Amino acid sequence: MTTQGMFPTRVIRCCAFVGALVGLAAWAQAATPAAPIRLTDDRGVVVHFTKSPQRIVSLLPSLTETVCELGQCHRLVGVDRYSNFPASVLKLPQVGGGLDPNIEAIVALKPDVVLMATSSRAGERLQALGIKVVSLEPKSHADVKRVLEKIGQVLQVPDAQRIWRVIDAGVAAAAQSLPAKVTNTRVYFEVNRAPYGAGETSFIGETLTRLGAKNIVPARLGAFPKLNPEFIVRGNPDLIMVGDSNYAGMQGRPGWPAIRAIKENRVCIFTVAQSDVVVRPGPRMAEGARIMAQCLLDKAP
């Protein structure tokens, strides 16, 4: 029997044949065009892609963070002025605000798609210029899951659901870390000194509920209602959560020194970085829940 090294000739020929088949299969797979992508965005508009977009402009921080959470930060070629996480996006060209973006700057970046909020006025103008637009605006925990999965579909990232389960489990863990004594702590979360508060139906309100807190702003008032300051005085919260940019002057508002949270110094003042995490309905929601849980642990009566 003739051999080459230690193997019979027929075995070598068999292996060569199998190798050829594997190579042919790989070539066929590479030559097969990717399946087209079709999704319905939050405007109800159906958007088609012949292949997954490689050049993305994001005009909403939560969408920017979602792209990066899916491991696709490298596809971003431009962001809005408020997108600041992860740190790598700070190096990207900024194209204005989400509501008032610089159209010329976006066009110059030659994006395959622009991700934006439904409230942005730029969508029709960009579409008229031949640029694809996907409008997604998460406003609740369920929306974060849905948007994560939709962007995962566009970017053809298969494990979006697994990523969501990790995020959701993080929120549950933050809730479980709290002792029973903080349950039903009456909380007022101020999002703007006008004052606007975070209601029970808001993304922030949902987090508070999952942490076992009681929101003094009821669902009937909406997600982020403008409130009469007297309403908050009458609500007499046990604890106040507020960003440091909105805290100035709070203690001097008429009637507010009588509020229990003010009298007993039960106010959590979040830094700018913490506020970004807490108020953005995006993939950092578990971190936001941990920040709010720590506030309850530190300040709840």
Secondary structure, DSSP 8 states (H G I E B T S, - for coil): --EETTEEHHHHHHHHHHHHHHHHHHHHHHHS----EEEE-TTS-EEEESS--SSEEE-SHHHHHHHHHTT-GGGEEEE-TT---SGGGGGS-B-B-SSSB-HHHHHHT--SEEEE-TT-S-HHHHHHTT--EEE----SHHHHHHHHHHHHHHHT-TTHHHHHHHHHHHHHHHHHTS-GGGTT-EEEEEEETTTEE--TTSHHHHHHHHTT-EESS-GGG-SS-B--HHHHHHH--SEEEEEHHHHTTGGGSTTGGGSHHHHTT-EEEE-HHHHHHHH--STTHHHHHHHHHHHHHHH--
